Amino acid sequence: MNLNLFPFLVSWSVLAFVVLVMIAWRNIVARHEDHFIQVLGYAPVSQQANVAQRLNQIDRWGKTLTVAALAFGLLLAAAYAWQGWVQGFVIPS
């Protein structure tokens, strides 16, 4: 049984790249975050609320995609290991 796992490897690479893009995107958005609490009615407070909401959305997608990439990577590694193990026991005729 020789299954071509290369398309799955390419798919996993694209997924891992998307996770890295999400990390970079979060860092870019986080640059606009203010680390001080504004108590009085100050105009940038609504801007900080928008930044916080965007960061929450990015974090949710980032966590979901990271878990998916890890699970897919582990399954792919297991498939490669299984294929190598099965091919190692093939008796040549």
mmCIF file of the C-alpha atoms, coordinates in Angstrom:
data_MODEL
# 
_entry.id   MODEL 
# 
loop_
_atom_site.group_PDB 
_atom_site.id 
_atom_site.type_symbol 
_atom_site.label_atom_id 
_atom_site.label_alt_id 
_atom_site.label_comp_id 
_atom_site.label_asym_id 
_atom_site.label_entity_id 
_atom_site.label_seq_id 
_atom_site.pdbx_PDB_ins_code 
_atom_site.Cartn_x 
_atom_site.Cartn_y 
_atom_site.Cartn_z 
_atom_site.occupancy 
_atom_site.B_iso_or_equiv 
_atom_site.pdbx_formal_charge 
_atom_site.auth_seq_id 
_atom_site.auth_comp_id 
_atom_site.auth_asym_id 
_atom_site.auth_atom_id 
_atom_site.pdbx_PDB_model_num 
ATOM 1  C CA . MET A 1 1  ? 0.000   0.000   0.000  1.00 0.00 ? 1  MET A CA 1 
ATOM 2  C CA . ASN A 1 2  ? 1.693   3.133   -1.233 1.00 0.00 ? 2  ASN A CA 1 
ATOM 3  C CA . LEU A 1 3  ? -0.409  6.240   -0.650 1.00 0.00 ? 3  LEU A CA 1 
ATOM 4  C CA . ASN A 1 4  ? 0.841   9.556   -2.012 1.00 0.00 ? 4  ASN A CA 1 
ATOM 5  C CA . LEU A 1 5  ? 0.794   11.845  1.017  1.00 0.00 ? 5  LEU A CA 1 
ATOM 6  C CA . PHE A 1 6  ? 2.410   14.804  -0.735 1.00 0.00 ? 6  PHE A CA 1 
ATOM 7  C CA . PRO A 1 7  ? -0.905  16.654  -1.392 1.00 0.00 ? 7  PRO A CA 1 
ATOM 8  C CA . PHE A 1 8  ? -1.727  16.347  2.297  1.00 0.00 ? 8  PHE A CA 1 
ATOM 9  C CA . LEU A 1 9  ? 1.712   17.728  3.154  1.00 0.00 ? 9  LEU A CA 1 
ATOM 10 C CA . VAL A 1 10 ? 1.095   20.713  0.869  1.00 0.00 ? 10 VAL A CA 1 
ATOM 11 C CA . SER A 1 11 ? -2.325  21.258  2.487  1.00 0.00 ? 11 SER A CA 1 
ATOM 12 C CA . TRP A 1 12 ? -0.787  21.158  5.950  1.00 0.00 ? 12 TRP A CA 1 
ATOM 13 C CA . SER A 1 13 ? 1.940   23.590  4.851  1.00 0.00 ? 13 SER A CA 1 
ATOM 14 C CA . VAL A 1 14 ? -0.694  26.044  3.619  1.00 0.00 ? 14 VAL A CA 1 
ATOM 15 C CA . LEU A 1 15 ? -2.589  25.712  6.902  1.00 0.00 ? 15 LEU A CA 1 
ATOM 16 C CA . ALA A 1 16 ? 0.597   26.275  8.913  1.00 0.00 ? 16 ALA A CA 1 
ATOM 17 C CA . PHE A 1 17 ? 1.378   29.328  6.775  1.00 0.00 ? 17 PHE A CA 1 
ATOM 18 C CA . VAL A 1 18 ? -2.105  30.723  7.486  1.00 0.00 ? 18 VAL A CA 1 
ATOM 19 C CA . VAL A 1 19 ? -1.446  30.290  11.214 1.00 0.00 ? 19 VAL A CA 1 
ATOM 20 C CA . LEU A 1 20 ? 1.805   32.255  10.856 1.00 0.00 ? 20 LEU A CA 1 
ATOM 21 C CA . VAL A 1 21 ? -0.040  34.985  8.932  1.00 0.00 ? 21 VAL A CA 1 
ATOM 22 C CA . MET A 1 22 ? -2.612  35.149  11.741 1.00 0.00 ? 22 MET A CA 1 
ATOM 23 C CA . ILE A 1 23 ? 0.209   35.620  14.265 1.00 0.00 ? 23 ILE A CA 1 
ATOM 24 C CA . ALA A 1 24 ? 1.692   38.461  12.209 1.00 0.00 ? 24 ALA A CA 1 
ATOM 25 C CA . TRP A 1 25 ? -1.734  40.039  11.708 1.00 0.00 ? 25 TRP A CA 1 
ATOM 26 C CA . ARG A 1 26 ? -2.434  39.938  15.438 1.00 0.00 ? 26 ARG A CA 1 
ATOM 27 C CA . ASN A 1 27 ? 0.894   41.632  16.152 1.00 0.00 ? 27 ASN A CA 1 
ATOM 28 C CA . ILE A 1 28 ? 0.099   44.375  13.639 1.00 0.00 ? 28 ILE A CA 1 
ATOM 29 C CA . VAL A 1 29 ? -3.335  44.996  15.160 1.00 0.00 ? 29 VAL A CA 1 
ATOM 30 C CA . ALA A 1 30 ? -1.923  44.857  18.702 1.00 0.00 ? 30 ALA A CA 1 
ATOM 31 C CA . ARG A 1 31 ? 0.419   47.752  17.920 1.00 0.00 ? 31 ARG A CA 1 
ATOM 32 C CA . HIS A 1 32 ? -2.597  50.058  18.052 1.00 0.00 ? 32 HIS A CA 1 
ATOM 33 C CA . GLU A 1 33 ? -3.603  48.791  21.479 1.00 0.00 ? 33 GLU A CA 1 
ATOM 34 C CA . ASP A 1 34 ? -3.293  51.179  24.414 1.00 0.00 ? 34 ASP A CA 1 
ATOM 35 C CA . HIS A 1 35 ? -2.054  49.515  27.595 1.00 0.00 ? 35 HIS A CA 1 
ATOM 36 C CA . PHE A 1 36 ? -3.519  52.163  29.876 1.00 0.00 ? 36 PHE A CA 1 
ATOM 37 C CA . ILE A 1 37 ? -7.082  52.231  31.185 1.00 0.00 ? 37 ILE A CA 1 
ATOM 38 C CA . GLN A 1 38 ? -8.933  55.430  30.306 1.00 0.00 ? 38 GLN A CA 1 
ATOM 39 C CA . VAL A 1 39 ? -11.371 56.247  33.112 1.00 0.00 ? 39 VAL A CA 1 
ATOM 40 C CA . LEU A 1 40 ? -13.005 59.452  31.922 1.00 0.00 ? 40 LEU A CA 1 
ATOM 41 C CA . GLY A 1 41 ? -14.996 59.865  28.721 1.00 0.00 ? 41 GLY A CA 1 
ATOM 42 C CA . TYR A 1 42 ? -12.102 60.029  26.317 1.00 0.00 ? 42 TYR A CA 1 
ATOM 43 C CA . ALA A 1 43 ? -12.509 59.694  22.529 1.00 0.00 ? 43 ALA A CA 1 
ATOM 44 C CA . PRO A 1 44 ? -9.904  56.931  21.987 1.00 0.00 ? 44 PRO A CA 1 
ATOM 45 C CA . VAL A 1 45 ? -11.804 54.661  24.410 1.00 0.00 ? 45 VAL A CA 1 
ATOM 46 C CA . SER A 1 46 ? -14.147 53.555  21.622 1.00 0.00 ? 46 SER A CA 1 
ATOM 47 C CA . GLN A 1 47 ? -11.141 53.002  19.372 1.00 0.00 ? 47 GLN A CA 1 
ATOM 48 C CA . GLN A 1 48 ? -9.586  50.799  22.052 1.00 0.00 ? 48 GLN A CA 1 
ATOM 49 C CA . ALA A 1 49 ? -12.833 48.862  22.339 1.00 0.00 ? 49 ALA A CA 1 
ATOM 50 C CA . ASN A 1 50 ? -12.735 48.255  18.574 1.00 0.00 ? 50 ASN A CA 1 
ATOM 51 C CA . VAL A 1 51 ? -9.109  47.105  18.759 1.00 0.00 ? 51 VAL A CA 1 
ATOM 52 C CA . ALA A 1 52 ? -9.945  44.788  21.653 1.00 0.00 ? 52 ALA A CA 1 
ATOM 53 C CA . GLN A 1 53 ? -12.876 43.321  19.712 1.00 0.00 ? 53 GLN A CA 1 
ATOM 54 C CA . ARG A 1 54 ? -10.686 42.750  16.635 1.00 0.00 ? 54 ARG A CA 1 
ATOM 55 C CA . LEU A 1 55 ? -8.018  41.099  18.795 1.00 0.00 ? 55 LEU A CA 1 
ATOM 56 C CA . ASN A 1 56 ? -10.630 38.788  20.312 1.00 0.00 ? 56 ASN A CA 1 
ATOM 57 C CA . GLN A 1 57 ? -11.804 37.740  16.845 1.00 0.00 ? 57 GLN A CA 1 
ATOM 58 C CA . ILE A 1 58 ? -8.248  37.187  15.636 1.00 0.00 ? 58 ILE A CA 1 
ATOM 59 C CA . ASP A 1 59 ? -7.447  35.183  18.783 1.00 0.00 ? 59 ASP A CA 1 
ATOM 60 C CA . ARG A 1 60 ? -10.513 32.985  18.315 1.00 0.00 ? 60 ARG A CA 1 
ATOM 61 C CA . TRP A 1 61 ? -9.627  32.216  14.689 1.00 0.00 ? 61 TRP A CA 1 
ATOM 62 C CA . GLY A 1 62 ? -5.947  31.848  15.552 1.00 0.00 ? 62 GLY A CA 1 
ATOM 63 C CA . LYS A 1 63 ? -6.629  29.297  18.278 1.00 0.00 ? 63 LYS A CA 1 
ATOM 64 C CA . THR A 1 64 ? -9.015  27.347  16.060 1.00 0.00 ? 64 THR A CA 1 
ATOM 65 C CA . LEU A 1 65 ? -6.588  27.257  13.137 1.00 0.00 ? 65 LEU A CA 1 
ATOM 66 C CA . THR A 1 66 ? -3.671  26.367  15.404 1.00 0.00 ? 66 THR A CA 1 
ATOM 67 C CA . VAL A 1 67 ? -5.543  23.391  16.859 1.00 0.00 ? 67 VAL A CA 1 
ATOM 68 C CA . ALA A 1 68 ? -6.567  22.314  13.343 1.00 0.00 ? 68 ALA A CA 1 
ATOM 69 C CA . ALA A 1 69 ? -2.972  22.604  12.088 1.00 0.00 ? 69 ALA A CA 1 
ATOM 70 C CA . LEU A 1 70 ? -1.636  20.611  15.047 1.00 0.00 ? 70 LEU A CA 1 
ATOM 71 C CA . ALA A 1 71 ? -4.244  17.874  14.679 1.00 0.00 ? 71 ALA A CA 1 
ATOM 72 C CA . PHE A 1 72 ? -3.757  17.652  10.924 1.00 0.00 ? 72 PHE A CA 1 
ATOM 73 C CA . GLY A 1 73 ? 0.025   17.610  11.368 1.00 0.00 ? 73 GLY A CA 1 
ATOM 74 C CA . LEU A 1 74 ? -0.154  14.809  13.920 1.00 0.00 ? 74 LEU A CA 1 
ATOM 75 C CA . LEU A 1 75 ? -2.439  12.773  11.660 1.00 0.00 ? 75 LEU A CA 1 
ATOM 76 C CA . LEU A 1 76 ? -0.105  13.356  8.732  1.00 0.00 ? 76 LEU A CA 1 
ATOM 77 C CA . ALA A 1 77 ? 2.924   12.312  10.784 1.00 0.00 ? 77 ALA A CA 1 
ATOM 78 C CA . ALA A 1 78 ? 1.068   9.191   11.914 1.00 0.00 ? 78 ALA A CA 1 
ATOM 79 C CA . ALA A 1 79 ? 0.188   8.390   8.278  1.00 0.00 ? 79 ALA A CA 1 
ATOM 80 C CA . TYR A 1 80 ? 3.826   8.778   7.221  1.00 0.00 ? 80 TYR A CA 1 
ATOM 81 C CA . ALA A 1 81 ? 4.950   6.581   10.138 1.00 0.00 ? 81 ALA A CA 1 
ATOM 82 C CA . TRP A 1 82 ? 2.311   3.955   9.343  1.00 0.00 ? 82 TRP A CA 1 
ATOM 83 C CA . GLN A 1 83 ? 3.263   3.912   5.682  1.00 0.00 ? 83 GLN A CA 1 
ATOM 84 C CA . GLY A 1 84 ? 6.940   3.570   6.544  1.00 0.00 ? 84 GLY A CA 1 
ATOM 85 C CA . TRP A 1 85 ? 6.202   0.788   8.995  1.00 0.00 ? 85 TRP A CA 1 
ATOM 86 C CA . VAL A 1 86 ? 4.055   -1.136  6.496  1.00 0.00 ? 86 VAL A CA 1 
ATOM 87 C CA . GLN A 1 87 ? 6.610   -0.716  3.714  1.00 0.00 ? 87 GLN A CA 1 
ATOM 88 C CA . GLY A 1 88 ? 9.347   -1.914  6.050  1.00 0.00 ? 88 GLY A CA 1 
ATOM 89 C CA . PHE A 1 89 ? 7.613   -5.269  6.433  1.00 0.00 ? 89 PHE A CA 1 
ATOM 90 C CA . VAL A 1 90 ? 7.016   -5.891  2.743  1.00 0.00 ? 90 VAL A CA 1 
ATOM 91 C CA . ILE A 1 91 ? 8.753   -9.091  1.666  1.00 0.00 ? 91 ILE A CA 1 
ATOM 92 C CA . PRO A 1 92 ? 10.244  -8.696  -1.792 1.00 0.00 ? 92 PRO A CA 1 
ATOM 93 C CA . SER A 1 93 ? 9.400   -11.514 -4.160 1.00 0.00 ? 93 SER A CA 1 
# 
